[in-house]
Amino acid sequence: MVAKRRTDTRLNSEDSRERTDRRMEDRNVTQDRALSDDQRVDEFRQQYFQSALPDIPKIDGYHVCWLTTENPRDPIHSRIRLGYEPIKASDIPGWEHAQLKTGEWEGCIGVNEMIAFKLPLQLYEQYMSINHHEQPLSEEEKLSSQLREMEAEMTAASKRGVVSLELEDGTAALGVAPKPPPFALQTGESSEDY
């Protein structure tokens, strides 16, 4: 049998032409794409804003948020046990477009794996106070206690008598417990203090 000769040059592996990188064939860049420092700072600021999820409208008496169905360390069923409630399309008029059509969260507001939830403001205030006031104060008290112990050890070890530590403003304020802030007021979800 006679071997068939390749006539299509695209299939000819013996073609002596050198191939060029397609990126080199792209159009020339005509604008300066380097960022200025101000643009970099703006980009840094923007990375903390939600761009993929729409802002959920406020619901009177509730804190609203997006929860993920993909975090095994913070599953939605544990949030429901804590008092979070899924937001239904009927809760927010005009949000029917974001209503999930199938699955476990059918009828709820959702985007991809994110589901909109609401939490009564009384519970929100208590949870925020624990996480952002009580627990940090507990850690602060540990630091304050360590400073007092260091000062006592230095005084005992000193041959000249009492030794005092010179504390700067932030360190000196350790152990002074401020009143917890009204979190719902700060987020604009309430006009009254809980």
N, C-alpha and C positions, 0 to 999 in steps of 0.2 A: 504494500500500500504506500502510496506516495504521500509524504507529509505535506500538509497544506501550508502555504506560505502566508504569513501575516501581512495583510495589506492595510489594516487600520493602524495608523501611527500612534493612536492613544494606547493601544495594547502592545506595542512594540517595546520590549524592555531594552532593546539594544539601541534605542534612540539616544543620540549623543548630546541632545540639547540639555542644558542644565535647567532644572526647575527653579523657579523663583518663589519666594515666600509670598503668599497672598496678602499678608499684612503690608508688605512693601508696595503692593499694587493699589492699596486703598488711597483715597484722596488725601492730599496734603492737609495738615492741620494749619488753619489760617488764623487761629486765635490763640492767645496766651492762656493756657489752662492751669497755670500755677495759681495757688490761692494766696491772697495776702493774709497777714496775721489777723486783721479784722474779720475776714471771711472765715478763717479757721475758727475763731472764737464764736462766730455766729453758728457755724456747723456744730461745734461742741454743744452750744446751748440747745440747738434743735434736736440733738440725739435723745434728749430726755422727754420730748413731746410725743404723744401718740400720733402716729401718722396712718397706721393701718386700721385702727379702730375708731369708730365715730364716738363723739361725746354723748353719753346717755343723758337725756333730759332729767332734771331734778324731779323727784317724786316727794311730795310733802310728807314729812315724818320719817323719811328713809334716807340712808346713805346708799348710793348706787355705785356699782363697780363691775368690772369684767373679771370673771374667774375662768381659769383654764381647766379643761378636762384631761390634760396630758401630764399633770404633775403628780407622780405617785406619792410624794411626801406631803402634799397638800390636796388630798382628793376632795371633790365637791361634796360627797356624802358627809364628810366631817364638817364642812362649812354649813351644810343644811342642819346638822345636829346642833351647831352653834347659833342657829336662828336665821341664817341667810335664806332668802326665798328667790326662786327664779322669777325673772320678769317676763310676763306673758305679753304677747303683742297687744292684747286687749288693755293692758295697763298703760300703754303709751300710744295714744292715737297718732296715726301717721307713720308708724314704724312697722307696718305689715310687710314691707319689703325686706326687712331683716328677720322675719319670722322663719324659724327652721321648719322645714316641710316633712322631714322624716327623722327616724331615730328616737333615741331615748328622750331627747329634749325637744321633741316636736311641739310646736306652738309657742316656744320660748324665743326671745330675742337672742340671736347668735351670729357670730362671724367666725367661720372656720371652726377651730376647737375652742373658741372663747364664747362663754355664755354670760349674759347680763344678769346680775343678781342685785337684790336690795336687802338692806339690813335695817331694822328699826333704829332710829337715832339714839335711843337710850342705851341699847346694847353697843352701838358703835362708839359712843362716848366712853363706856366702861372698858371696852377692848383697847381703844386708843390710849386711855389713861394707864392701863396695865403695861402695854408695850412701849409706850413713849414717855411715860412719867415714872411709874412705880419701879419698873425693872432698871431703868437708868439710875434712879436714885439709890437703889440697892447696890449697884456697882460703884456708885460714887461714895457711898458709906464705907465700902470695903477699902477704897483708896484713902479716905479720910482716916480710917482706923489705922492703916499702915503708917500714915504720916505721924499720928500721935504716938505710935509705938516707936518709930525711929527717933522722935524727939525725946522720949523717955529714955531710950537706950543711950543716946548721946549725952544726956544730962547725967546719967549714972556713970558713964565712962569718963566723964570730964573731971579733971582734978581741980578745976577752978570753980566748980559750982554749976549753976543753972546755965544751960545752953539752949538757945532758941533757934529754930529754923527760920530763915527769912523766906517767906512765901510770897510769890507773885499773886496778882489779883485773882486769876482764875483758880489757882490752887488754894488760896485763902478762902474762897467761896465754897469749897467742897464741904458737904455736910449741912449746908443751909438749904432746906427743902422749900422750893417755891410751890405755889398753888398750881395745880394742873390747869392748862389752858382749855378753853372751850373749843374742842376740835371741830364740831359741826359748824360753829360760827366762823372759824378760820377757813373752812372749805366752802363757805357760803351755802351750806345745805340747811341752815336753820337761822332764825333771827332771835332765838331765845337760848339761854344757857341751860344745859341739862344737868 
